[in-house]
Amino acid sequence: MITTTITDGVDPVINGIPPLLVKESDIDTGGNFHPGSNPSGTEQTASGQLSFNTGSDAIIAYQVDVAAFNAANAGTLTAGGTQVLLVFNSAASTASSQRYDGQVNGVPIFTLVLRADGSYTFTLLGALDHVQPQNDTQLTMDFAVQAQDQDGDLSAPVNLQITVDDDVPQTADAAFPAVEEGSTTPTLDVLTEREEGADDAAVTAVIINGERQTLTGTPNPQGFFPFDVNQDGQLLGQLFISPEGNVFFVSLPNVDHGGAPIVVNVDFEVTDGDNDTSQSTLTITITDEEPELVVLPANGEEDQGRDADGTIADPTQGLPITMSIDIGDGDRNEQIGEVFIILPAEPHGDFYLNGTLLTPVAGSSPAQVLIPASAFTDPDGDGVFQLQGVTFVGDEDYSTFAEPGNEIDFTVTAQIITADGVDHPLQSGTLTVDILGIADPPIFAPETVVYYGNGEEDGPNISLAESFQAALKDTDGSEVLTYFITITQGEGQIVGEGITEVSPGVFEVPVSAASSVALDPIDNFSGDIRLTLTAQSREQGHFVPGSETAQTIENLLVNVLPVADEAQLKVRRDSGLEDEPSPWRRSLP
């Protein structure tokens, strides 16, 4: 018998495993954990290639000593204070690729993939706790890796070192838009998701006038903590801030100002999940209460303030002008300065103060009228001054029908002066004047013909064109003229091109058809024919209800002279019996 002994060859050897570095700041969004401050970065993942000797048998896999890892990191490797456990993920592994997951409450927070060709990849999915001061900026993990050959032989373990760079909150200085005293700023977000970093930071304190005040206790129902903001012993208002970084400021009214706005800086402190902090400054700017000019529309009727003949009667009865000026809190001894009404090129009227005409300031361009400060009164002492006694009287027969939007606009400017010489910005507003039209009766010209005495029985039609000589009193284009004519006595027919019978015997005559209107008496008629001619004005729009039309009536007389008809002799043949009377003789008288 021959006995042969075969001994195993050389075991595989790992010569070295290059370490890897990953960054919490590059953790992606959309996962189970908070994203980093640079989620578009790629350094949350790193790969390497180990070197090895295969020995006598080929290497088929690499493995990690899970028990040794968990024992070495018990109580020290945590995420959000919860222990991280390493597990072998068989479901995600193949014959040539082994995957290991670091899990928090069963959810992977990192993965390590080892491939048979010696390549490996580590991916960080969530932030790990960097305990201060030992691991304040970097955390290192060691994985004991062994190579396995075809017949199950294992190499000596070699450590794969993974270093995780800590992410920190990265806040930035912020500033509210300037807020007027007594108002509230918009809400700012001073801690965005990216600024929080991977460790999910929150606002933990504010520093006001050097005093650090923490966000502790119970917030208000909206989740905000209020803090008083003072400067030079004056309470300015309250800052409201939430741990999530939403913040707004509510200014007190009547804050004492100089000529410049009040600027105050408040620092806020942010702390993340492993106690990294960031501090930035929030700037609050409070402006003095601005004066407010309020100008209300002026509404009225055509010829308001005028007599029936169009002359100025009582200007105080014109369109009342209503405006007010709130001078603010008066902390700078604010007073009303010059107030002007700037006139358009065609103002179509005049302004009056207590019945006295306000004439444009000499040399002003564009023309403007000055309203004296004395025309404003503050009856209840609240700093809001009301204009008294100013009226607008429009031009004769003027309405705003033809103006854009049926309105005419005047610009109003108001100056508010202060004792410190730093006057408030010029206030401006728009005075809108709206005047409703009233139809005026048309006026017949003195040469209007109302009597026609040359008509003849059965003669030509009698032209009435010389009677249609009315004109509109209004010349601003707001009215249109129409005629109506009807026969009130006598017999005949009204004829003409473009006329319309609007009711039995009543004809509407447009101005364009007036020259064609004539009277056609019936055959064999002579005598008087009387007609009524009505000239009607009609507002085309924007008029006082019930005042759309007005009319003027002229009575016309047409005398149709008789014309004798020519005599005619008629002869007829008759017959009868001898000694009998003839029938035609019996018909004679």
C-alpha positions as CSV (number, residue, x, y, z in Angstrom):
1,M,0.0,0.0,0.0
2,I,1.2,3.5,-0.8
3,T,0.0,6.4,1.4
4,T,0.0,9.9,0.0
5,T,-0.4,13.0,2.2
6,I,-1.5,16.3,0.7
7,T,-1.0,19.4,2.9
8,D,-2.8,22.7,2.4
9,G,-0.9,25.5,0.7
10,V,-0.2,29.1,1.8
11,D,-3.1,31.1,3.2
12,P,-4.1,34.4,1.7
13,V,-2.5,37.5,3.0
14,I,-3.8,41.1,3.1
15,N,-0.9,43.4,2.6
16,G,-2.6,46.6,3.4
17,I,-5.9,48.5,3.2
18,P,-5.8,52.3,2.5
19,P,-8.0,54.3,4.9
20,L,-11.0,56.3,3.7
21,L,-12.4,59.7,4.6
22,V,-16.1,60.7,4.3
23,K,-17.9,63.9,5.1
24,E,-21.2,64.4,7.0
25,S,-21.6,67.7,5.1
26,D,-22.3,65.8,1.9
27,I,-25.0,63.5,3.1
28,D,-27.8,63.6,0.5
29,T,-31.3,64.8,0.9
30,G,-34.3,62.4,0.6
31,G,-32.9,59.7,3.0
32,N,-34.0,58.6,6.4
33,F,-31.6,61.1,8.1
34,H,-31.0,64.9,8.1
35,P,-29.1,66.0,5.0
36,G,-25.7,67.7,5.4
37,S,-24.8,71.4,4.7
38,N,-23.6,70.5,1.2
39,P,-26.0,67.8,0.0
40,S,-24.9,68.2,-3.6
41,G,-21.4,67.1,-2.7
42,T,-20.2,63.6,-3.3
43,E,-17.8,62.9,-0.4
44,Q,-20.4,61.1,1.7
45,T,-19.0,58.1,-0.3
46,A,-15.4,56.9,-0.6
47,S,-13.9,53.8,-2.3
48,G,-10.5,52.0,-2.1
49,Q,-8.5,49.0,-3.3
50,L,-6.7,46.7,-0.9
51,S,-3.5,44.8,-1.8
52,F,-3.3,41.1,-1.2
53,N,-1.5,37.8,-1.9
54,T,-3.8,35.0,-2.8
55,G,-1.7,32.1,-1.5
56,S,-2.3,28.7,-3.0
57,D,-6.0,29.2,-3.4
58,A,-8.0,32.0,-5.0
59,I,-9.7,34.5,-2.8
60,I,-13.4,34.4,-3.1
61,A,-14.6,37.0,-0.5
62,Y,-13.6,39.4,2.2
63,Q,-15.4,39.6,5.5
64,V,-15.6,41.8,8.6
65,D,-15.5,40.6,12.2
66,V,-19.0,42.0,13.2
67,A,-18.8,40.9,16.8
68,A,-15.4,42.5,17.3
69,F,-16.6,45.8,15.8
70,N,-19.7,46.0,18.0
71,A,-17.7,45.1,21.1
72,A,-15.1,47.7,20.4
73,N,-17.7,50.5,19.8
74,A,-20.2,49.6,22.5
75,G,-21.4,52.8,24.2
76,T,-19.2,55.1,22.1
77,L,-20.4,54.8,18.5
78,T,-23.8,56.5,18.5
79,A,-26.1,58.6,16.4
80,G,-28.5,61.0,18.1
81,G,-27.5,59.2,21.3
82,T,-28.6,55.8,20.1
83,Q,-26.1,52.9,19.7
84,V,-24.9,52.0,16.2
85,L,-24.8,48.2,15.6
86,L,-23.0,46.6,12.7
87,V,-24.9,43.7,10.9
88,F,-24.1,41.6,7.9
89,N,-26.8,42.3,5.2
90,S,-27.1,38.9,3.6
91,A,-30.1,40.0,1.4
92,A,-27.9,42.7,-0.2
93,S,-24.9,40.5,-0.6
94,T,-23.8,38.2,-3.5
95,A,-21.1,35.5,-4.0
96,S,-18.6,38.3,-5.0
97,S,-19.8,41.2,-2.9
98,Q,-20.4,41.4,0.9
99,R,-22.4,44.2,2.4
100,Y,-22.3,45.3,6.1
101,D,-24.7,47.9,7.5
102,G,-24.3,50.1,10.5
103,Q,-27.8,50.4,11.9
104,V,-29.7,52.7,14.3
105,N,-32.9,51.2,15.5
106,G,-32.8,48.9,12.5
107,V,-32.2,51.7,9.9
108,P,-28.9,51.8,8.0
109,I,-26.8,54.8,8.8
110,F,-23.8,53.7,6.9
111,T,-22.9,50.8,4.5
112,L,-19.6,49.0,3.8
113,V,-19.3,46.8,0.7
114,L,-16.3,44.5,0.2
115,R,-15.8,42.9,-3.2
116,A,-13.9,39.8,-4.2
117,D,-11.5,41.8,-6.4
118,G,-10.3,43.7,-3.3
119,S,-12.3,46.9,-4.0
120,Y,-14.4,48.4,-1.2
121,T,-16.9,51.3,-0.8
122,F,-18.1,53.1,2.3
123,T,-21.3,55.2,2.2
124,L,-22.4,57.5,5.0
125,L,-26.2,57.9,5.1
126,G,-26.6,59.8,8.4
127,A,-24.7,61.8,10.9
128,L,-22.8,60.1,13.7
129,D,-22.2,61.6,17.1
130,H,-18.9,63.4,17.4
131,V,-18.4,63.5,21.2
132,Q,-16.6,66.6,22.5
133,P,-13.8,67.1,23.1
134,Q,-12.3,63.7,21.9
135,N,-14.0,63.5,18.5
136,D,-15.1,67.0,18.0
137,T,-14.2,67.3,14.3
138,Q,-13.4,63.7,13.3
139,L,-14.6,60.3,14.2
140,T,-12.6,57.1,13.3
141,M,-13.9,53.6,13.0
142,D,-11.8,50.4,12.5
143,F,-13.2,47.4,10.7
144,A,-11.2,44.1,11.0
145,V,-11.2,42.7,7.5
146,Q,-10.1,39.1,6.5
147,A,-9.7,37.5,3.1
148,Q,-11.3,34.0,2.6
149,D,-9.9,31.6,-0.1
150,Q,-11.7,28.8,-2.0
151,D,-11.2,26.2,0.7
152,G,-12.3,28.5,3.5
153,D,-8.9,29.6,4.8
154,L,-8.8,33.1,6.3
155,S,-6.1,35.6,6.3
156,A,-4.9,37.4,9.3
157,P,-7.2,40.4,10.1
158,V,-6.2,43.8,8.9
159,N,-8.0,47.1,10.0
160,L,-9.8,49.2,7.5
161,Q,-9.9,52.7,9.0
162,I,-12.9,55.0,8.2
163,T,-12.7,58.6,9.2
164,V,-15.9,60.7,9.3
165,D,-15.6,64.5,9.2
166,D,-18.1,66.2,11.4
167,D,-20.6,68.6,9.9
168,V,-21.3,71.9,11.8
169,P,-24.1,74.4,11.6
170,Q,-23.3,77.2,9.2
171,T,-25.5,80.2,9.9
172,A,-25.2,83.6,8.3
173,D,-25.9,87.2,9.3
174,A,-29.4,88.3,8.5
175,A,-31.3,91.6,8.5
176,F,-34.9,92.5,8.6
177,P,-36.2,95.1,6.1
178,A,-36.5,98.4,7.8
179,V,-39.7,98.5,9.9
180,E,-41.7,101.5,10.8
181,E,-42.3,101.9,14.6
182,G,-45.5,100.3,15.6
183,S,-45.3,97.7,12.8
184,T,-44.2,94.1,12.5
185,T,-41.4,92.8,10.3
186,P,-41.9,89.9,7.9
187,T,-40.8,86.5,9.3
188,L,-37.2,85.4,8.4
189,D,-35.8,81.9,8.4
190,V,-32.3,82.2,9.9
191,L,-31.7,78.5,10.1
192,T,-32.4,76.7,6.8
193,E,-32.1,73.0,6.4
194,R,-28.7,73.3,4.8
195,E,-27.5,75.7,7.6
196,E,-28.5,73.2,10.2
197,G,-25.9,70.7,9.0
198,A,-26.2,66.9,9.2
199,D,-26.6,66.9,13.0
200,D,-29.9,68.8,12.8
201,A,-29.3,72.1,14.7
202,A,-31.7,74.4,16.5
203,V,-31.6,78.0,17.8
204,T,-30.7,77.7,21.5
205,A,-30.0,81.3,22.6
206,V,-30.1,85.0,21.7
207,I,-27.6,87.6,22.9
208,I,-29.1,91.0,23.4
209,N,-27.0,93.9,24.7
210,G,-24.3,91.3,25.7
211,E,-26.7,89.2,27.7
212,R,-27.2,85.6,26.7
213,Q,-30.8,84.4,27.0
214,T,-31.7,80.8,26.3
215,L,-34.8,79.4,24.5
216,T,-36.0,77.5,27.5
217,G,-39.4,77.0,29.1
218,T,-42.7,77.0,27.2
219,P,-43.0,78.8,23.9
220,N,-46.2,80.7,22.9
221,P,-48.9,78.7,21.1
222,Q,-47.3,79.5,17.8
223,G,-44.0,78.0,19.0
224,F,-42.1,81.3,19.5
225,F,-40.1,82.5,22.4
226,P,-40.4,86.3,23.0
227,F,-37.4,88.5,24.1
228,D,-37.5,92.2,24.9
229,V,-35.1,94.4,22.8
230,N,-33.8,97.5,24.4
231,Q,-31.4,100.2,23.4
232,D,-30.1,103.0,25.6
233,G,-32.7,102.3,28.2
234,Q,-35.6,102.5,25.8
235,L,-37.8,99.4,25.1
236,L,-38.0,99.1,21.3
237,G,-40.2,96.0,21.0
238,Q,-40.1,92.2,21.1
239,L,-38.2,89.7,19.1
240,F,-40.0,86.4,18.5
241,I,-37.8,83.4,17.6
242,S,-38.4,79.7,17.3
243,P,-35.9,76.8,17.8
244,E,-36.4,76.1,14.0
245,G,-35.0,79.5,13.2
246,N,-38.2,81.4,12.3
247,V,-38.0,85.0,13.7
248,F,-39.8,88.3,13.5
249,F,-39.8,91.6,15.4
250,V,-42.7,93.6,16.7
251,S,-41.9,97.3,17.2
252,L,-43.5,99.4,19.9
253,P,-45.3,102.5,18.7
254,N,-44.1,106.0,19.6
255,V,-40.4,105.0,19.8
256,D,-38.3,108.1,20.4
257,H,-36.2,108.8,17.3
258,G,-33.6,111.3,16.2
259,G,-33.1,112.2,12.6
260,A,-31.7,108.7,11.8
261,P,-33.3,105.3,12.0
262,I,-32.6,103.2,15.1
263,V,-30.4,100.2,14.4
264,V,-29.9,97.4,16.9
265,N,-28.0,94.1,16.5
266,V,-29.1,90.9,18.1
267,D,-26.9,87.7,18.0
268,F,-28.4,84.3,17.8
269,E,-26.8,81.0,18.7
270,V,-27.4,77.7,17.1
271,T,-26.4,74.2,18.5
272,D,-26.5,70.9,16.6
273,G,-27.0,67.4,17.8
274,D,-23.4,66.8,18.9
275,N,-23.1,70.3,20.5
276,D,-21.4,72.1,17.7
277,T,-22.4,75.8,17.7
278,S,-22.6,78.7,15.3
279,Q,-23.3,82.3,16.1
280,S,-24.6,85.0,13.7
281,T,-26.0,88.5,13.9
282,L,-29.6,89.7,13.2
283,T,-30.0,93.4,12.4
284,I,-33.1,95.3,13.3
285,T,-33.8,98.7,11.8
286,I,-36.6,100.8,13.1
287,T,-37.7,104.0,11.3
288,D,-39.6,106.9,12.6
289,E,-43.4,106.7,12.0
290,E,-43.8,108.2,8.5
291,P,-46.5,110.9,8.0
292,E,-49.4,109.7,6.0
293,L,-51.3,111.8,3.4
294,V,-54.7,110.5,2.7
295,V,-56.7,112.0,-0.2
296,L,-60.2,110.9,-0.9
297,P,-62.0,111.2,-4.2
298,A,-64.2,114.3,-4.8
299,N,-67.6,113.5,-6.3
300,G,-70.2,115.9,-7.5
301,E,-72.5,117.2,-10.2
302,E,-72.1,119.5,-13.2
303,D,-72.3,123.2,-12.3
304,Q,-72.2,122.5,-8.6
305,G,-71.5,125.8,-7.0
306,R,-72.9,127.8,-10.0
307,D,-76.2,129.5,-10.7
308,A,-78.6,128.3,-13.3
309,D,-77.1,130.7,-15.8
310,G,-73.7,129.2,-15.2
311,T,-72.1,132.1,-13.2
312,I,-70.3,131.4,-9.9
313,A,-72.9,131.6,-7.1
314,D,-71.4,130.1,-3.9
315,P,-68.0,128.4,-4.3
316,T,-68.4,126.9,-0.8
317,Q,-71.1,124.6,-2.4
318,G,-68.6,123.2,-4.9
319,L,-67.2,119.7,-4.7
320,P,-65.8,119.3,-1.1
321,I,-62.1,118.2,-1.0
322,T,-61.4,115.7,1.7
323,M,-57.8,115.0,2.8
324,S,-56.0,114.3,6.0
325,I,-52.4,114.3,7.2
326,D,-51.2,112.1,10.0
327,I,-47.9,113.8,11.1
328,G,-46.8,110.7,13.1
329,D,-45.9,110.4,16.8
330,G,-44.6,114.0,17.1
331,D,-41.4,113.0,18.8
332,R,-39.5,115.4,16.5
333,N,-42.0,118.2,16.8
334,E,-43.4,117.4,13.4
335,Q,-45.6,120.1,11.7
336,I,-47.3,120.6,8.4
337,G,-45.3,122.6,5.9
338,E,-46.3,123.4,2.3
339,V,-49.2,121.5,0.7
340,F,-49.7,121.8,-3.0
341,I,-52.3,120.7,-5.5
342,I,-50.5,120.3,-8.9
343,L,-52.8,121.2,-11.8
344,P,-52.9,119.2,-15.1
345,A,-52.7,121.1,-18.3
346,E,-56.5,121.5,-18.4
347,P,-57.8,121.5,-14.8
348,H,-61.4,122.3,-16.0
349,G,-62.1,124.3,-12.9
350,D,-60.8,126.1,-9.9
351,F,-60.1,125.4,-6.2
352,Y,-61.5,127.7,-3.4
353,L,-60.7,128.0,0.3
354,N,-63.7,129.2,2.3
355,G,-65.1,130.7,-0.9
356,T,-61.9,132.5,-1.9
357,L,-60.2,131.5,-5.2
358,L,-56.8,129.8,-4.8
359,T,-54.7,131.1,-7.6
360,P,-51.7,129.2,-8.9
361,V,-48.4,130.1,-7.4
362,A,-46.6,132.7,-9.6
363,G,-44.0,131.1,-11.8
364,S,-44.9,127.5,-10.8
365,S,-44.5,125.0,-13.6
366,P,-46.5,122.9,-13.7
367,A,-49.1,125.2,-12.2
368,Q,-49.9,124.5,-8.6
369,V,-52.0,126.0,-5.9
370,L,-50.8,126.3,-2.3
371,I,-53.1,125.1,0.6
372,P,-52.0,127.0,3.7
373,A,-51.2,124.8,6.7
374,S,-53.9,126.7,8.7
375,A,-56.5,125.0,6.5
376,F,-55.7,121.8,8.4
377,T,-57.1,121.3,11.9
378,D,-56.6,118.5,14.5
379,P,-59.9,118.5,16.4
380,D,-59.2,115.6,18.8
381,G,-55.4,116.1,19.2
382,D,-54.4,112.7,17.8
383,G,-52.0,114.1,15.3
384,V,-54.3,113.5,12.4
385,F,-55.1,116.9,10.7
386,Q,-58.2,117.3,8.6
387,L,-58.5,119.7,5.6
388,Q,-61.3,122.2,6.1
389,G,-63.1,124.5,3.6
390,V,-61.5,123.6,0.3
391,T,-63.8,123.0,-2.7
392,F,-63.5,122.6,-6.4
393,V,-65.9,124.3,-8.9
394,G,-65.8,122.8,-12.4
395,D,-66.0,124.9,-15.6
396,E,-69.5,125.8,-16.7
397,D,-71.4,122.7,-18.1
398,Y,-68.3,120.5,-17.5
399,S,-68.5,116.8,-16.6
400,T,-65.8,114.2,-16.6
401,F,-67.5,112.0,-19.2
402,A,-64.8,112.6,-21.7
403,E,-61.9,112.0,-19.3
404,P,-60.1,108.7,-19.1
405,G,-62.0,106.5,-16.6
406,N,-64.6,109.4,-16.3
407,E,-62.2,111.1,-13.8
408,I,-59.6,113.9,-13.8
409,D,-56.6,113.5,-11.5
410,F,-54.6,116.1,-9.5
411,T,-51.4,115.3,-7.7
412,V,-51.2,116.5,-4.1
413,T,-47.9,116.9,-2.2
414,A,-47.4,117.6,1.5
415,Q,-44.2,118.5,3.4
416,I,-43.8,117.6,7.0
417,I,-41.1,119.6,8.7
418,T,-39.3,118.7,12.0
419,A,-37.5,120.5,14.7
420,D,-34.2,118.7,14.0
421,G,-34.1,119.9,10.4
422,V,-34.2,116.4,9.0
423,D,-37.6,116.7,7.3
424,H,-39.7,113.6,6.4
425,P,-39.7,112.6,2.8
426,L,-42.3,114.5,0.7
427,Q,-45.7,112.8,0.9
428,S,-47.8,112.6,-2.3
429,G,-51.3,111.4,-3.2
430,T,-53.8,111.7,-6.0
431,L,-57.0,113.7,-5.9
432,T,-59.5,112.2,-8.2
433,V,-62.4,114.4,-9.3
434,D,-65.6,112.8,-10.6
435,I,-68.3,115.1,-11.9
436,L,-71.6,113.6,-13.2
437,G,-73.2,115.3,-16.2
438,I,-76.7,117.0,-16.3
439,A,-78.3,117.4,-19.7
440,D,-78.9,121.1,-20.6
441,P,-81.8,122.2,-22.8
442,P,-80.7,123.0,-26.3
443,I,-80.9,126.6,-27.5
444,F,-82.7,127.5,-30.7
445,A,-81.0,130.2,-32.7
446,P,-82.7,133.6,-33.0
447,E,-83.1,133.1,-36.8
448,T,-85.0,129.9,-36.3
449,V,-88.0,130.0,-38.7
450,V,-91.3,129.2,-36.9
451,Y,-93.8,130.5,-39.5
452,Y,-94.2,129.5,-43.1
453,G,-96.8,131.5,-45.1
454,N,-96.1,130.6,-48.7
455,G,-97.5,127.1,-48.9
456,E,-100.0,126.4,-51.6
457,E,-102.8,124.0,-51.9
458,D,-101.6,120.9,-53.9
459,G,-98.3,122.7,-54.4
460,P,-94.8,121.4,-53.8
461,N,-93.8,120.1,-50.3
462,I,-93.0,122.8,-47.9
463,S,-89.3,122.6,-46.6
464,L,-89.0,122.9,-42.8
465,A,-85.2,122.9,-42.8
466,E,-84.9,126.4,-41.5
467,S,-86.6,125.5,-38.3
468,F,-83.9,122.9,-37.3
469,Q,-81.4,125.5,-35.9
470,A,-80.9,124.3,-32.3
471,A,-77.5,124.0,-30.7
472,L,-76.2,122.2,-27.5
473,K,-75.3,124.3,-24.5
474,D,-72.6,121.8,-23.5
475,T,-69.6,121.9,-25.8
476,D,-67.5,119.2,-24.0
477,G,-68.8,116.4,-26.2
478,S,-70.8,114.7,-23.5
479,E,-74.2,115.3,-25.1
480,V,-75.8,114.6,-28.5
481,L,-78.6,116.5,-30.2
482,T,-81.8,114.9,-31.7
483,Y,-85.1,116.4,-33.0
484,F,-88.6,115.2,-32.7
485,I,-91.5,116.7,-34.8
486,T,-95.2,116.0,-34.9
487,I,-98.4,117.6,-36.5
488,T,-100.7,118.9,-33.8
489,Q,-103.3,120.6,-36.1
490,G,-104.2,120.2,-39.8
491,E,-103.7,117.4,-42.2
492,G,-100.5,116.4,-43.9
493,Q,-97.5,114.1,-43.8
494,I,-93.9,114.8,-42.6
495,V,-91.4,113.5,-45.0
496,G,-87.6,113.3,-45.2
497,E,-84.6,111.1,-45.7
498,G,-83.4,109.2,-42.6
499,I,-86.3,110.1,-40.3
500,T,-88.0,107.5,-38.2
501,E,-91.6,107.4,-36.9
502,V,-91.0,106.5,-33.2
503,S,-94.7,106.6,-32.3
504,P,-97.9,107.4,-34.3
505,G,-97.3,110.8,-35.9
506,V,-94.0,111.5,-34.1
507,F,-90.9,111.5,-36.1
508,E,-87.3,111.4,-34.8
509,V,-85.0,113.5,-36.9
510,P,-81.2,113.1,-36.6
511,V,-79.2,116.3,-37.1
512,S,-77.8,114.9,-40.3
513,A,-81.4,114.5,-41.8
514,A,-82.7,117.9,-40.7
515,S,-82.1,119.6,-44.1
516,S,-84.4,117.1,-45.9
517,V,-87.5,117.4,-43.6
518,A,-90.6,118.8,-45.4
519,L,-94.4,119.0,-44.9
520,D,-96.7,117.4,-47.5
521,P,-100.3,118.6,-46.9
522,I,-103.0,116.3,-48.1
523,D,-104.6,116.9,-51.5
524,N,-107.0,119.9,-51.8
525,F,-106.0,121.0,-48.2
526,S,-105.7,124.7,-47.4
527,G,-105.5,126.4,-44.1
528,D,-103.2,126.3,-41.1
529,I,-101.1,123.3,-40.1
530,R,-99.5,123.5,-36.7
531,L,-96.4,121.4,-35.7
532,T,-94.4,120.9,-32.5
533,L,-90.6,120.7,-33.0
534,T,-88.6,119.4,-30.0
535,A,-84.9,119.7,-29.7
536,Q,-83.5,117.1,-27.2
537,S,-80.1,116.9,-25.7
538,R,-79.0,113.5,-24.3
539,E,-76.0,112.7,-22.1
540,Q,-74.0,109.9,-23.6
541,G,-73.0,108.5,-20.2
542,H,-71.8,109.3,-16.7
543,F,-74.8,111.4,-15.8
544,V,-76.8,112.2,-12.7
545,P,-79.7,109.6,-12.5
546,G,-82.8,111.2,-13.9
547,S,-80.9,113.9,-15.7
548,E,-80.0,112.1,-18.9
549,T,-82.1,114.3,-21.3
550,A,-83.4,117.8,-21.5
551,Q,-85.4,119.5,-24.3
552,T,-86.6,122.8,-25.8
553,I,-89.8,123.1,-27.8
554,E,-90.7,125.4,-30.7
555,N,-94.2,125.6,-32.2
556,L,-94.3,125.9,-36.0
557,L,-97.2,127.3,-38.1
558,V,-97.5,126.6,-41.8
559,N,-100.2,128.4,-43.7
560,V,-101.4,126.6,-46.9
561,L,-103.0,129.0,-49.2
562,P,-106.1,127.9,-51.2
563,V,-105.8,127.6,-55.0
564,A,-109.1,127.7,-57.1
565,D,-109.7,124.6,-59.2
566,E,-110.6,125.1,-62.9
567,A,-114.4,124.8,-63.8
568,Q,-115.4,121.9,-65.9
569,L,-118.6,121.6,-68.2
570,K,-119.9,118.1,-68.4
571,V,-122.6,117.0,-71.1
572,R,-124.5,113.8,-71.2
573,R,-127.1,112.3,-73.5
574,D,-130.6,111.7,-72.1
575,S,-133.9,110.3,-73.5
576,G,-137.7,110.3,-72.6
577,L,-141.3,110.1,-73.9
578,E,-143.2,112.8,-75.6
579,D,-145.2,114.9,-73.2
580,E,-143.3,113.3,-70.3
581,P,-141.0,115.4,-68.1
582,S,-137.3,114.6,-68.7
583,P,-135.4,113.1,-65.7
584,W,-132.6,115.7,-65.9
585,R,-135.2,118.5,-65.7
586,R,-136.6,117.0,-62.5
587,S,-133.1,117.2,-61.0
588,L,-132.8,120.9,-61.7
589,P,-133.6,123.2,-58.8
